[in-house]
Amino acid sequence: MVEKEKLSSRYRRVYEQTPKTPYRRTLEHPAVSEEIKTKLRAVHETFNPLVLKRELERRVERLYAVQKRHGNLDSLR
């Protein structure tokens, strides 16, 4: 979303023509130095979506296991 303006009781929202990730917006922002952009690119190249997904699933399973031992799932919400 690029802009949000209130009209009476409703809001009018204006969105980007081409959606961008926060990573892409950071790389395109003029206030971010080239040194930081270079470091960000190096970190981004090391990401493996499959490994990240598996790690996330493992942590969620651990969370549910702890919750199952100590109480019901309603307390998570």
PQR file with spaces between the fields and no chain letter, atoms N, CA, C, O and H, PARSE charges and radii, in Angstrom:
ATOM       1  N    MET     1       0.843   -1.157    0.000 -0.4000 1.5000
ATOM       2  CA   MET     1       0.000    0.000    0.000 -0.0000 2.0000
ATOM       3  C    MET     1       0.898    1.233    0.000  0.5500 1.7000
ATOM       4  O    MET     1       1.825    1.339    0.803 -0.5500 1.4000
ATOM       5  N    VAL     2       0.619    2.143   -0.891 -0.4000 1.5000
ATOM       6  CA   VAL     2       1.418    3.348   -1.035 -0.0000 2.0000
ATOM       7  C    VAL     2       0.776    4.511   -0.282  0.5500 1.7000
ATOM       8  O    VAL     2       1.469    5.367    0.267 -0.5500 1.4000
ATOM       9  H    VAL     2      -0.134    2.056   -1.543  0.4000 1.0000
ATOM      10  N    GLU     3      -0.536    4.529   -0.265 -0.4000 1.5000
ATOM      11  CA   GLU     3      -1.240    5.675    0.304 -0.0000 2.0000
ATOM      12  C    GLU     3      -2.556    5.209    0.920  0.5500 1.7000
ATOM      13  O    GLU     3      -3.186    4.269    0.437 -0.5500 1.4000
ATOM      14  H    GLU     3      -1.099    3.833   -0.712  0.4000 1.0000
ATOM      15  N    LYS     4      -2.958    5.881    1.991 -0.4000 1.5000
ATOM      16  CA   LYS     4      -4.234    5.582    2.634 -0.0000 2.0000
ATOM      17  C    LYS     4      -4.840    6.912    3.043  0.5500 1.7000
ATOM      18  O    LYS     4      -4.213    7.695    3.757 -0.5500 1.4000
ATOM      19  H    LYS     4      -2.446    6.646    2.384  0.4000 1.0000
ATOM      20  N    GLU     5      -6.058    7.167    2.591 -0.4000 1.5000
ATOM      21  CA   GLU     5      -6.685    8.447    2.890 -0.0000 2.0000
ATOM      22  C    GLU     5      -8.117    8.207    3.348  0.5500 1.7000
ATOM      23  O    GLU     5      -8.826    7.365    2.795 -0.5500 1.4000
ATOM      24  H    GLU     5      -6.567    6.531    2.010  0.4000 1.0000
ATOM      25  N    LYS     6      -8.535    8.956    4.365 -0.4000 1.5000
ATOM      26  CA   LYS     6      -9.865    8.769    4.934 -0.0000 2.0000
ATOM      27  C    LYS     6     -10.868    9.639    4.190  0.5500 1.7000
ATOM      28  O    LYS     6     -10.673   10.845    4.040 -0.5500 1.4000
ATOM      29  H    LYS     6      -7.959    9.639    4.814  0.4000 1.0000
ATOM      30  N    LEU     7     -11.942    9.011    3.727 -0.4000 1.5000
ATOM      31  CA   LEU     7     -13.042    9.702    3.064 -0.0000 2.0000
ATOM      32  C    LEU     7     -14.309    9.382    3.842  0.5500 1.7000
ATOM      33  O    LEU     7     -14.828    8.268    3.768 -0.5500 1.4000
ATOM      34  H    LEU     7     -12.100    8.031    3.848  0.4000 1.0000
ATOM      35  N    SER     8     -14.800   10.357    4.583 -0.4000 1.5000
ATOM      36  CA   SER     8     -15.951   10.159    5.481 -0.0000 2.0000
ATOM      37  C    SER     8     -15.643    9.037    6.452  0.5500 1.7000
ATOM      38  O    SER     8     -14.691    9.129    7.227 -0.5500 1.4000
ATOM      39  H    SER     8     -14.379   11.261    4.644  0.4000 1.0000
ATOM      40  N    SER     9     -16.440    7.979    6.417 -0.4000 1.5000
ATOM      41  CA   SER     9     -16.218    6.863    7.341 -0.0000 2.0000
ATOM      42  C    SER     9     -15.442    5.722    6.681  0.5500 1.7000
ATOM      43  O    SER     9     -15.232    4.679    7.299 -0.5500 1.4000
ATOM      44  H    SER     9     -17.214    7.904    5.788  0.4000 1.0000
ATOM      45  N    ARG    10     -15.022    5.909    5.451 -0.4000 1.5000
ATOM      46  CA   ARG    10     -14.305    4.862    4.727 -0.0000 2.0000
ATOM      47  C    ARG    10     -12.881    5.309    4.410  0.5500 1.7000
ATOM      48  O    ARG    10     -12.544    6.490    4.502 -0.5500 1.4000
ATOM      49  H    ARG    10     -15.193    6.757    4.948  0.4000 1.0000
ATOM      50  N    TYR    11     -12.061    4.340    4.036 -0.4000 1.5000
ATOM      51  CA   TYR    11     -10.681    4.626    3.644 -0.0000 2.0000
ATOM      52  C    TYR    11     -10.491    4.306    2.170  0.5500 1.7000
ATOM      53  O    TYR    11     -11.045    3.335    1.655 -0.5500 1.4000
ATOM      54  H    TYR    11     -12.334    3.381    3.961  0.4000 1.0000
ATOM      55  N    ARG    12      -9.707    5.127    1.505 -0.4000 1.5000
ATOM      56  CA   ARG    12      -9.328    4.881    0.116 -0.0000 2.0000
ATOM      57  C    ARG    12      -7.862    4.478    0.132  0.5500 1.7000
ATOM      58  O    ARG    12      -7.017    5.229    0.619 -0.5500 1.4000
ATOM      59  H    ARG    12      -9.256    5.916    1.923  0.4000 1.0000
ATOM      60  N    ARG    13      -7.555    3.304   -0.394 -0.4000 1.5000
ATOM      61  CA   ARG    13      -6.185    2.795   -0.387 -0.0000 2.0000
ATOM      62  C    ARG    13      -5.638    2.750   -1.806  0.5500 1.7000
ATOM      63  O    ARG    13      -6.333    2.365   -2.747 -0.5500 1.4000
ATOM      64  H    ARG    13      -8.242    2.694   -0.790  0.4000 1.0000
ATOM      65  N    VAL    14      -4.394    3.146   -1.939 -0.4000 1.5000
ATOM      66  CA   VAL    14      -3.715    3.102   -3.235 -0.0000 2.0000
ATOM      67  C    VAL    14      -2.557    2.127   -3.091  0.5500 1.7000
ATOM      68  O    VAL    14      -1.734    2.251   -2.184 -0.5500 1.4000
ATOM      69  H    VAL    14      -3.830    3.459   -1.175  0.4000 1.0000
ATOM      70  N    TYR    15      -2.504    1.169   -3.986 -0.4000 1.5000
ATOM      71  CA   TYR    15      -1.471    0.132   -3.932 -0.0000 2.0000
ATOM      72  C    TYR    15      -0.461    0.325   -5.051  0.5500 1.7000
ATOM      73  O    TYR    15      -0.736    0.997   -6.044 -0.5500 1.4000
ATOM      74  H    TYR    15      -3.173    1.068   -4.723  0.4000 1.0000
ATOM      75  N    GLU    16       0.729   -0.283   -4.874 -0.4000 1.5000
ATOM      76  CA   GLU    16       1.770   -0.243   -5.896 -0.0000 2.0000
ATOM      77  C    GLU    16       1.283   -0.964   -7.150  0.5500 1.7000
ATOM      78  O    GLU    16       0.468   -1.883   -7.068 -0.5500 1.4000
ATOM      79  H    GLU    16       0.953   -0.829   -4.067  0.4000 1.0000
ATOM      80  N    GLN    17       1.782   -0.546   -8.305 -0.4000 1.5000
ATOM      81  CA   GLN    17       1.445   -1.232   -9.547 -0.0000 2.0000
ATOM      82  C    GLN    17       2.018   -2.646   -9.545  0.5500 1.7000
ATOM      83  O    GLN    17       1.341   -3.608   -9.906 -0.5500 1.4000
ATOM      84  H    GLN    17       2.444    0.201   -8.372  0.4000 1.0000
ATOM      85  N    THR    18       3.273   -2.750   -9.132 -0.4000 1.5000
ATOM      86  CA   THR    18       3.936   -4.046   -9.035 -0.0000 2.0000
ATOM      87  C    THR    18       4.313   -4.265   -7.576  0.5500 1.7000
ATOM      88  O    THR    18       5.154   -3.541   -7.045 -0.5500 1.4000
ATOM      89  H    THR    18       3.823   -1.969   -8.839  0.4000 1.0000
ATOM      90  N    PRO    19       3.708   -5.248   -6.919 -0.5600 1.5000
ATOM      91  CA   PRO    19       4.038   -5.493   -5.508  0.2800 2.0000
ATOM      92  C    PRO    19       5.514   -5.852   -5.333  0.5500 1.7000
ATOM      93  O    PRO    19       6.105   -6.520   -6.181 -0.5500 1.4000
ATOM      94  N    LYS    20       6.103   -5.399   -4.218 -0.4000 1.5000
ATOM      95  CA   LYS    20       7.514   -5.653   -3.940 -0.0000 2.0000
ATOM      96  C    LYS    20       7.658   -6.182   -2.523  0.5500 1.7000
ATOM      97  O    LYS    20       6.868   -5.855   -1.637 -0.5500 1.4000
ATOM      98  H    LYS    20       5.623   -4.856   -3.528  0.4000 1.0000
ATOM      99  N    THR    21       8.664   -6.990   -2.330 -0.4000 1.5000
ATOM     100  CA   THR    21       8.973   -7.480   -0.994 -0.0000 2.0000
ATOM     101  C    THR    21       9.730   -6.395   -0.233  0.5500 1.7000
ATOM     102  O    THR    21      10.293   -5.489   -0.847 -0.5500 1.4000
ATOM     103  H    THR    21       9.305   -7.256   -3.051  0.4000 1.0000
ATOM     104  N    PRO    22       9.751   -6.478    1.097 -0.5600 1.5000
ATOM     105  CA   PRO    22      10.547   -5.514    1.856  0.2800 2.0000
ATOM     106  C    PRO    22      12.025   -5.543    1.449  0.5500 1.7000
ATOM     107  O    PRO    22      12.694   -4.510    1.447 -0.5500 1.4000
ATOM     108  N    TYR    23      12.527   -6.736    1.105 -0.4000 1.5000
ATOM     109  CA   TYR    23      13.909   -6.869    0.627 -0.0000 2.0000
ATOM     110  C    TYR    23      14.127   -6.015   -0.626  0.5500 1.7000
ATOM     111  O    TYR    23      15.106   -5.272   -0.707 -0.5500 1.4000
ATOM     112  H    TYR    23      11.983   -7.575    1.107  0.4000 1.0000
ATOM     113  N    ARG    24      13.231   -6.116   -1.589 -0.4000 1.5000
ATOM     114  CA   ARG    24      13.355   -5.369   -2.840 -0.0000 2.0000
ATOM     115  C    ARG    24      13.232   -3.864   -2.593  0.5500 1.7000
ATOM     116  O    ARG    24      13.968   -3.076   -3.186 -0.5500 1.4000
ATOM     117  H    ARG    24      12.436   -6.719   -1.523  0.4000 1.0000
ATOM     118  N    ARG    25      12.299   -3.464   -1.717 -0.4000 1.5000
ATOM     119  CA   ARG    25      12.137   -2.038   -1.412 -0.0000 2.0000
ATOM     120  C    ARG    25      13.394   -1.463   -0.765  0.5500 1.7000
ATOM     121  O    ARG    25      13.794   -0.334   -1.049 -0.5500 1.4000
ATOM     122  H    ARG    25      11.701   -4.104   -1.235  0.4000 1.0000
ATOM     123  N    THR    26      14.013   -2.264    0.114 -0.4000 1.5000
ATOM     124  CA   THR    26      15.240   -1.813    0.766 -0.0000 2.0000
ATOM     125  C    THR    26      16.346   -1.609   -0.251  0.5500 1.7000
ATOM     126  O    THR    26      17.073   -0.618   -0.189 -0.5500 1.4000
ATOM     127  H    THR    26      13.688   -3.181    0.345  0.4000 1.0000
ATOM     128  N    LEU    27      16.478   -2.541   -1.189 -0.4000 1.5000
ATOM     129  CA   LEU    27      17.519   -2.405   -2.214 -0.0000 2.0000
ATOM     130  C    LEU    27      17.289   -1.196   -3.111  0.5500 1.7000
ATOM     131  O    LEU    27      18.248   -0.603   -3.606 -0.5500 1.4000
ATOM     132  H    LEU    27      15.887   -3.346   -1.239  0.4000 1.0000
ATOM     133  N    GLU    28      16.045   -0.828   -3.324 -0.4000 1.5000
ATOM     134  CA   GLU    28      15.731    0.302   -4.201 -0.0000 2.0000
ATOM     135  C    GLU    28      15.744    1.650   -3.484  0.5500 1.7000
ATOM     136  O    GLU    28      15.741    2.692   -4.139 -0.5500 1.4000
ATOM     137  H    GLU    28      15.266   -1.310   -2.922  0.4000 1.0000
ATOM     138  N    HIS    29      15.759    1.647   -2.157 -0.4000 1.5000
ATOM     139  CA   HIS    29      15.675    2.902   -1.406 -0.0000 2.0000
ATOM     140  C    HIS    29      17.000    3.678   -1.506  0.5500 1.7000
ATOM     141  O    HIS    29      18.068    3.110   -1.279 -0.5500 1.4000
ATOM     142  H    HIS    29      15.762    0.800   -1.625  0.4000 1.0000
ATOM     143  N    PRO    30      16.931    4.971   -1.845 -0.5600 1.5000
ATOM     144  CA   PRO    30      18.161    5.751   -2.022  0.2800 2.0000
ATOM     145  C    PRO    30      18.897    6.061   -0.717  0.5500 1.7000
ATOM     146  O    PRO    30      20.092    6.353   -0.753 -0.5500 1.4000
ATOM     147  N    ALA    31      18.227    6.008    0.420 -0.4000 1.5000
ATOM     148  CA   ALA    31      18.880    6.350    1.693 -0.0000 2.0000
ATOM     149  C    ALA    31      19.722    5.203    2.252  0.5500 1.7000
ATOM     150  O    ALA    31      20.491    5.405    3.191 -0.5500 1.4000
ATOM     151  H    ALA    31      17.256    5.771    0.449  0.4000 1.0000
ATOM     152  N    VAL    32      19.586    4.013    1.691 -0.4000 1.5000
ATOM     153  CA   VAL    32      20.354    2.856    2.169 -0.0000 2.0000
ATOM     154  C    VAL    32      21.688    2.825    1.434  0.5500 1.7000
ATOM     155  O    VAL    32      21.729    2.890    0.205 -0.5500 1.4000
ATOM     156  H    VAL    32      18.961    3.848    0.927  0.4000 1.0000
ATOM     157  N    SER    33      22.781    2.726    2.192 -0.4000 1.5000
ATOM     158  CA   SER    33      24.112    2.768    1.581 -0.0000 2.0000
ATOM     159  C    SER    33      24.410    1.483    0.797  0.5500 1.7000
ATOM     160  O    SER    33      23.815    0.434    1.044 -0.5500 1.4000
ATOM     161  H    SER    33      22.748    2.673    3.190  0.4000 1.0000
ATOM     162  N    GLU    34      25.331    1.591   -0.137 -0.4000 1.5000
ATOM     163  CA   GLU    34      25.720    0.439   -0.956 -0.0000 2.0000
ATOM     164  C    GLU    34      26.354   -0.657   -0.111  0.5500 1.7000
ATOM     165  O    GLU    34      26.212   -1.840   -0.418 -0.5500 1.4000
ATOM     166  H    GLU    34      25.815    2.443   -0.337  0.4000 1.0000
ATOM     167  N    GLU    35      27.049   -0.270    0.947 -0.4000 1.5000
ATOM     168  CA   GLU    35      27.670   -1.262    1.834 -0.0000 2.0000
ATOM     169  C    GLU    35      26.600   -2.149    2.486  0.5500 1.7000
ATOM     170  O    GLU    35      26.747   -3.369    2.548 -0.5500 1.4000
ATOM     171  H    GLU    35      27.164    0.691    1.196  0.4000 1.0000
ATOM     172  N    ILE    36      25.547   -1.530    2.958 -0.4000 1.5000
ATOM     173  CA   ILE    36      24.460   -2.283    3.585 -0.0000 2.0000
ATOM     174  C    ILE    36      23.743   -3.141    2.545  0.5500 1.7000
ATOM     175  O    ILE    36      23.383   -4.284    2.824 -0.5500 1.4000
ATOM     176  H    ILE    36      25.427   -0.539    2.907  0.4000 1.0000
ATOM     177  N    LYS    37      23.538   -2.600    1.362 -0.4000 1.5000
ATOM     178  CA   LYS    37      22.885   -3.365    0.298 -0.0000 2.0000
ATOM     179  C    LYS    37      23.707   -4.590   -0.079  0.5500 1.7000
ATOM     180  O    LYS    37      23.147   -5.658   -0.325 -0.5500 1.4000
ATOM     181  H    LYS    37      23.830   -1.671    1.135  0.4000 1.0000
ATOM     182  N    THR    38      25.030   -4.448   -0.126 -0.4000 1.5000
ATOM     183  CA   THR    38      25.909   -5.571   -0.446 -0.0000 2.0000
ATOM     184  C    THR    38      25.808   -6.659    0.623  0.5500 1.7000
ATOM     185  O    THR    38      25.723   -7.844    0.300 -0.5500 1.4000
ATOM     186  H    THR    38      25.485   -3.581    0.075  0.4000 1.0000
ATOM     187  N    LYS    39      25.819   -6.257    1.888 -0.4000 1.5000
ATOM     188  CA   LYS    39      25.677   -7.227    2.984 -0.0000 2.0000
ATOM     189  C    LYS    39      24.322   -7.921    2.925  0.5500 1.7000
ATOM     190  O    LYS    39      24.226   -9.130    3.137 -0.5500 1.4000
ATOM     191  H    LYS    39      25.888   -5.295    2.150  0.4000 1.0000
ATOM     192  N    LEU    40      23.287   -7.158    2.639 -0.4000 1.5000
ATOM     193  CA   LEU    40      21.944   -7.716    2.548 -0.0000 2.0000
ATOM     194  C    LEU    40      21.841   -8.733    1.418  0.5500 1.7000
ATOM     195  O    LEU    40      21.225   -9.786    1.584 -0.5500 1.4000
ATOM     196  H    LEU    40      23.365   -6.176    2.467  0.4000 1.0000
ATOM     197  N    ARG    41      22.440   -8.425    0.270 -0.4000 1.5000
ATOM     198  CA   ARG    41      22.435   -9.372   -0.856 -0.0000 2.0000
ATOM     199  C    ARG    41      23.159  -10.668   -0.492  0.5500 1.7000
ATOM     200  O    ARG    41      22.706  -11.756   -0.845 -0.5500 1.4000
ATOM     201  H    ARG    41      22.940   -7.569    0.135  0.4000 1.0000
ATOM     202  N    ALA    42      24.280  -10.547    0.214 -0.4000 1.5000
ATOM     203  CA   ALA    42      25.056  -11.731    0.610 -0.0000 2.0000
ATOM     204  C    ALA    42      24.241  -12.629    1.540  0.5500 1.7000
ATOM     205  O    ALA    42      24.248  -13.851    1.388 -0.5500 1.4000
ATOM     206  H    ALA    42      24.648   -9.663    0.501  0.4000 1.0000
ATOM     207  N    VAL    43      23.543  -12.028    2.500 -0.4000 1.5000
ATOM     208  CA   VAL    43      22.707  -12.814    3.418 -0.0000 2.0000
ATOM     209  C    VAL    43      21.541  -13.438    2.660  0.5500 1.7000
ATOM     210  O    VAL    43      21.204  -14.601    2.880 -0.5500 1.4000
ATOM     211  H    VAL    43      23.537  -11.036    2.624  0.4000 1.0000
ATOM     212  N    HIS    44      20.931  -12.672    1.774 -0.4000 1.5000
ATOM     213  CA   HIS    44      19.765  -13.154    1.018 -0.0000 2.0000
ATOM     214  C    HIS    44      20.120  -14.351    0.136  0.5500 1.7000
ATOM     215  O    HIS    44      19.303  -15.256   -0.036 -0.5500 1.4000
ATOM     216  H    HIS    44      21.204  -11.727    1.595  0.4000 1.0000
ATOM     217  N    GLU    45      21.313  -14.364   -0.415 -0.4000 1.5000
ATOM     218  CA   GLU    45      21.736  -15.479   -1.273 -0.0000 2.0000
ATOM     219  C    GLU    45      21.894  -16.784   -0.501  0.5500 1.7000
ATOM     220  O    GLU    45      21.798  -17.864   -1.085 -0.5500 1.4000
ATOM     221  H    GLU    45      21.977  -13.630   -0.276  0.4000 1.0000
ATOM     222  N    THR    46      22.136  -16.694    0.811 -0.4000 1.5000
ATOM     223  CA   THR    46      22.330  -17.905    1.606 -0.0000 2.0000
ATOM     224  C    THR    46      21.013  -18.545    2.025  0.5500 1.7000
ATOM     225  O    THR    46      21.007  -19.686    2.486 -0.5500 1.4000
ATOM     226  H    THR    46      22.213  -15.817    1.285  0.4000 1.0000
ATOM     227  N    PHE    47      19.905  -17.839    1.876 -0.4000 1.5000
ATOM     228  CA   PHE    47      18.611  -18.386    2.285 -0.0000 2.0000
ATOM     229  C    PHE    47      18.185  -19.513    1.370  0.5500 1.7000
ATOM     230  O    PHE    47      18.312  -19.428    0.149 -0.5500 1.4000
ATOM     231  H    PHE    47      19.910  -16.912    1.501  0.4000 1.0000
ATOM     232  N    ASN    48      17.676  -20.572    1.981 -0.4000 1.5000
ATOM     233  CA   ASN    48      17.114  -21.696    1.246 -0.0000 2.0000
ATOM     234  C    ASN    48      15.680  -21.852    1.736  0.5500 1.7000
ATOM     235  O    ASN    48      15.470  -22.232    2.888 -0.5500 1.4000
ATOM     236  H    ASN    48      17.572  -20.641    2.973  0.4000 1.0000
ATOM     237  N    PRO    49      14.686  -21.570    0.895 -0.5600 1.5000
ATOM     238  CA   PRO    49      13.295  -21.614    1.337  0.2800 2.0000
ATOM     239  C    PRO    49      12.882  -22.960    1.940  0.5500 1.7000
ATOM     240  O    PRO    49      12.104  -22.991    2.893 -0.5500 1.4000
ATOM     241  N    LEU    50      13.381  -24.047    1.408 -0.4000 1.5000
ATOM     242  CA   LEU    50      13.022  -25.360    1.932 -0.0000 2.0000
ATOM     243  C    LEU    50      13.558  -25.553    3.352  0.5500 1.7000
ATOM     244  O    LEU    50      12.852  -26.072    4.218 -0.5500 1.4000
ATOM     245  H    LEU    50      14.013  -24.021    0.633  0.4000 1.0000
ATOM     246  N    VAL    51      14.779  -25.145    3.587 -0.4000 1.5000
ATOM     247  CA   VAL    51      15.371  -25.256    4.926 -0.0000 2.0000
ATOM     248  C    VAL    51      14.616  -24.355    5.905  0.5500 1.7000
ATOM     249  O    VAL    51      14.346  -24.760    7.035 -0.5500 1.4000
ATOM     250  H    VAL    51      15.352  -24.724    2.884  0.4000 1.0000
ATOM     251  N    LEU    52      14.278  -23.147    5.483 -0.4000 1.5000
ATOM     252  CA   LEU    52      13.529  -22.233    6.340 -0.0000 2.0000
ATOM     253  C    LEU    52      12.155  -22.803    6.687  0.5500 1.7000
ATOM     254  O    LEU    52      11.711  -22.698    7.830 -0.5500 1.4000
ATOM     255  H    LEU    52      14.498  -22.818    4.564  0.4000 1.0000
ATOM     256  N    LYS    53      11.488  -23.400    5.713 -0.4000 1.5000
ATOM     257  CA   LYS    53      10.169  -23.995    5.942 -0.0000 2.0000
ATOM     258  C    LYS    53      10.263  -25.144    6.942  0.5500 1.7000
ATOM     259  O    LYS    53       9.441  -25.246    7.853 -0.5500 1.4000
ATOM     260  H    LYS    53      11.849  -23.485    4.784  0.4000 1.0000
ATOM     261  N    ARG    54      11.253  -26.000    6.775 -0.4000 1.5000
ATOM     262  CA   ARG    54      11.415  -27.127    7.693 -0.0000 2.0000
ATOM     263  C    ARG    54      11.712  -26.652    9.111  0.5500 1.7000
ATOM     264  O    ARG    54      11.190  -27.212   10.076 -0.5500 1.4000
ATOM     265  H    ARG    54      11.921  -25.917    6.035  0.4000 1.0000
ATOM     266  N    GLU    55      12.538  -25.632    9.242 -0.4000 1.5000
ATOM     267  CA   GLU    55      12.869  -25.086   10.555 -0.0000 2.0000
ATOM     268  C    GLU    55      11.625  -24.493   11.211  0.5500 1.7000
ATOM     269  O    GLU    55      11.398  -24.692   12.405 -0.5500 1.4000
ATOM     270  H    GLU    55      12.962  -25.177    8.459  0.4000 1.0000
ATOM     271  N    LEU    56      10.834  -23.781   10.453 -0.4000 1.5000
ATOM     272  CA   LEU    56       9.602  -23.203   10.974 -0.0000 2.0000
ATOM     273  C    LEU    56       8.649  -24.300   11.444  0.5500 1.7000
ATOM     274  O    LEU    56       8.083  -24.205   12.533 -0.5500 1.4000
ATOM     275  H    LEU    56      11.018  -23.620    9.483  0.4000 1.0000
ATOM     276  N    GLU    57       8.468  -25.336   10.632 -0.4000 1.5000
ATOM     277  CA   GLU    57       7.591  -26.442   11.004 -0.0000 2.0000
ATOM     278  C    GLU    57       8.094  -27.151   12.255  0.5500 1.7000
ATOM     279  O    GLU    57       7.293  -27.543   13.103 -0.5500 1.4000
ATOM     280  H    GLU    57       8.927  -25.413    9.747  0.4000 1.0000
ATOM     281  N    ARG    58       9.405  -27.321   12.385 -0.4000 1.5000
ATOM     282  CA   ARG    58       9.983  -27.971   13.560 -0.0000 2.0000
ATOM     283  C    ARG    58       9.692  -27.153   14.814  0.5500 1.7000
ATOM     284  O    ARG    58       9.342  -27.709   15.855 -0.5500 1.4000
ATOM     285  H    ARG    58      10.057  -27.002   11.696  0.4000 1.0000
ATOM     286  N    ARG    59       9.835  -25.845   14.715 -0.4000 1.5000
ATOM     287  CA   ARG    59       9.596  -24.989   15.873 -0.0000 2.0000
ATOM     288  C    ARG    59       8.120  -24.953   16.261  0.5500 1.7000
ATOM     289  O    ARG    59       7.790  -24.923   17.447 -0.5500 1.4000
ATOM     290  H    ARG    59      10.119  -25.393   13.869  0.4000 1.0000
ATOM     291  N    VAL    60       7.233  -24.957   15.270 -0.4000 1.5000
ATOM     292  CA   VAL    60       5.797  -24.983   15.559 -0.0000 2.0000
ATOM     293  C    VAL    60       5.427  -26.293   16.252  0.5500 1.7000
ATOM     294  O    VAL    60       4.641  -26.288   17.199 -0.5500 1.4000
ATOM     295  H    VAL    60       7.501  -24.982   14.307  0.4000 1.0000
ATOM     296  N    GLU    61       5.983  -27.407   15.794 -0.4000 1.5000
ATOM     297  CA   GLU    61       5.724  -28.694   16.437 -0.0000 2.0000
ATOM     298  C    GLU    61       6.201  -28.687   17.889  0.5500 1.7000
ATOM     299  O    GLU    61       5.514  -29.200   18.773 -0.5500 1.4000
ATOM     300  H    GLU    61       6.622  -27.411   15.025  0.4000 1.0000
ATOM     301  N    ARG    62       7.368  -28.111   18.133 -0.4000 1.5000
ATOM     302  CA   ARG    62       7.871  -28.016   19.514 -0.0000 2.0000
ATOM     303  C    ARG    62       6.947  -27.173   20.377  0.5500 1.7000
ATOM     304  O    ARG    62       6.684  -27.507   21.532 -0.5500 1.4000
ATOM     305  H    ARG    62       7.926  -27.695   17.415  0.4000 1.0000
ATOM     306  N    LEU    63       6.458  -26.084   19.812 -0.4000 1.5000
ATOM     307  CA   LEU    63       5.535  -25.220   20.534 -0.0000 2.0000
ATOM     308  C    LEU    63       4.269  -25.978   20.901  0.5500 1.7000
ATOM     309  O    LEU    63       3.817  -25.904   22.043 -0.5500 1.4000
ATOM     310  H    LEU    63       6.672  -25.812   18.873  0.4000 1.0000
ATOM     311  N    TYR    64       3.696  -26.698   19.965 -0.4000 1.5000
ATOM     312  CA   TYR    64       2.484  -27.472   20.236 -0.0000 2.0000
ATOM     313  C    TYR    64       2.746  -28.583   21.245  0.5500 1.7000
ATOM     314  O    TYR    64       1.875  -28.880   22.062 -0.5500 1.4000
ATOM     315  H    TYR    64       4.063  -26.758   19.037  0.4000 1.0000
ATOM     316  N    ALA    65       3.906  -29.196   21.211 -0.4000 1.5000
ATOM     317  CA   ALA    65       4.235  -30.247   22.171 -0.0000 2.0000
ATOM     318  C    ALA    65       4.300  -29.676   23.587  0.5500 1.7000
ATOM     319  O    ALA    65       3.788  -30.283   24.528 -0.5500 1.4000
ATOM     320  H    ALA    65       4.614  -28.954   20.547  0.4000 1.0000
ATOM     321  N    VAL    66       4.920  -28.528   23.736 -0.4000 1.5000
ATOM     322  CA   VAL    66       4.995  -27.888   25.053 -0.0000 2.0000
ATOM     323  C    VAL    66       3.600  -27.498   25.516  0.5500 1.7000
ATOM     324  O    VAL    66       3.238  -27.714   26.673 -0.5500 1.4000
ATOM     325  H    VAL    66       5.336  -28.035   22.972  0.4000 1.0000
ATOM     326  N    GLN    67       2.828  -26.929   24.620 -0.4000 1.5000
ATOM     327  CA   GLN    67       1.480  -26.501   24.974 -0.0000 2.0000
ATOM     328  C    GLN    67       0.606  -27.695   25.348  0.5500 1.7000
ATOM     329  O    GLN    67      -0.212  -27.595   26.262 -0.5500 1.4000
ATOM     330  H    GLN    67       3.121  -26.753   23.680  0.4000 1.0000
ATOM     331  N    LYS    68       0.765  -28.798   24.670 -0.4000 1.5000
ATOM     332  CA   LYS    68      -0.024  -30.000   24.945 -0.0000 2.0000
ATOM     333  C    LYS    68       0.290  -30.527   26.347  0.5500 1.7000
ATOM     334  O    LYS    68      -0.599  -31.016   27.045 -0.5500 1.4000
ATOM     335  H    LYS    68       1.430  -28.878   23.927  0.4000 1.0000
ATOM     336  N    ARG    69       1.557  -30.426   26.754 -0.4000 1.5000
ATOM     337  CA   ARG    69       1.953  -30.881   28.085 -0.0000 2.0000
ATOM     338  C    ARG    69       1.459  -29.966   29.187  0.5500 1.7000
ATOM     339  O    ARG    69       1.172  -30.427   30.292 -0.5500 1.4000
ATOM     340  H    ARG    69       2.279  -30.029   26.187  0.4000 1.0000
ATOM     341  N    HIS    70       1.355  -28.665   28.902 -0.4000 1.5000
ATOM     342  CA   HIS    70       1.082  -27.695   29.962 -0.0000 2.0000
ATOM     343  C    HIS    70      -0.279  -27.023   29.889  0.5500 1.7000
ATOM     344  O    HIS    70      -0.565  -26.161   30.721 -0.5500 1.4000
ATOM     345  H    HIS    70       1.588  -28.291   28.004  0.4000 1.0000
ATOM     346  N    GLY    71      -1.106  -27.364   28.962 -0.4000 1.5000
ATOM     347  CA   GLY    71      -2.420  -26.729   28.920 -0.0000 2.0000
ATOM     348  C    GLY    71      -3.077  -26.877   27.570  0.5500 1.7000
ATOM     349  O    GLY    71      -2.560  -27.566   26.690 -0.5500 1.4000
ATOM     350  H    GLY    71      -0.874  -28.064   28.286  0.4000 1.0000
ATOM     351  N    ASN    72      -4.212  -26.234   27.405 -0.4000 1.5000
ATOM     352  CA   ASN    72      -4.930  -26.358   26.146 -0.0000 2.0000
ATOM     353  C    ASN    72      -4.423  -25.347   25.111  0.5500 1.7000
ATOM     354  O    ASN    72      -3.682  -24.421   25.442 -0.5500 1.4000
ATOM     355  H    ASN    72      -4.632  -25.674   28.120  0.4000 1.0000
ATOM     356  N    LEU    73      -4.830  -25.538   23.875 -0.4000 1.5000
ATOM     357  CA   LEU    73      -4.347  -24.687   22.775 -0.0000 2.0000
ATOM     358  C    LEU    73      -5.033  -23.320   22.749  0.5500 1.7000
ATOM     359  O    LEU    73      -4.536  -22.400   22.098 -0.5500 1.4000
ATOM     360  H    LEU    73      -5.432  -26.289   23.606  0.4000 1.0000
ATOM     361  N    ASP    74      -6.165  -23.167   23.445 -0.4000 1.5000
ATOM     362  CA   ASP    74      -6.872  -21.877   23.447 -0.0000 2.0000
ATOM     363  C    ASP    74      -6.042  -20.771   24.086  0.5500 1.7000
ATOM     364  O    ASP    74      -6.223  -19.600   23.752 -0.5500 1.4000
ATOM     365  H    ASP    74      -6.569  -23.914   23.974  0.4000 1.0000
ATOM     366  N    SER    75      -5.146  -21.112   24.985 -0.4000 1.5000
ATOM     367  CA   SER    75      -4.352  -20.087   25.646 -0.0000 2.0000
ATOM     368  C    SER    75      -3.304  -19.474   24.729  0.5500 1.7000
ATOM     369  O    SER    75      -2.727  -18.443   25.074 -0.5500 1.4000
ATOM     370  H    SER    75      -4.999  -22.063   25.256  0.4000 1.0000
ATOM     371  N    LEU    76      -3.034  -20.081   23.556 -0.4000 1.5000
ATOM     372  CA   LEU    76      -2.098  -19.516   22.592 -0.0000 2.0000
ATOM     373  C    LEU    76      -2.707  -18.356   21.838  0.5500 1.7000
ATOM     374  O    LEU    76      -1.978  -17.519   21.307 -0.5500 1.4000
ATOM     375  H    LEU    76      -3.503  -20.919   23.276  0.4000 1.0000
ATOM     376  N    ARG    77      -3.996  -18.286   21.779 -0.4000 1.5000
ATOM     377  CA   ARG    77      -4.654  -17.270   20.953 -0.0000 2.0000
ATOM     378  C    ARG    77      -4.982  -16.051   21.729  0.5500 1.7000
ATOM     379  O    ARG    77      -5.539  -15.100   21.180 -0.5500 1.4000
ATOM     380  H    ARG    77      -4.588  -18.966   22.210  0.4000 1.0000
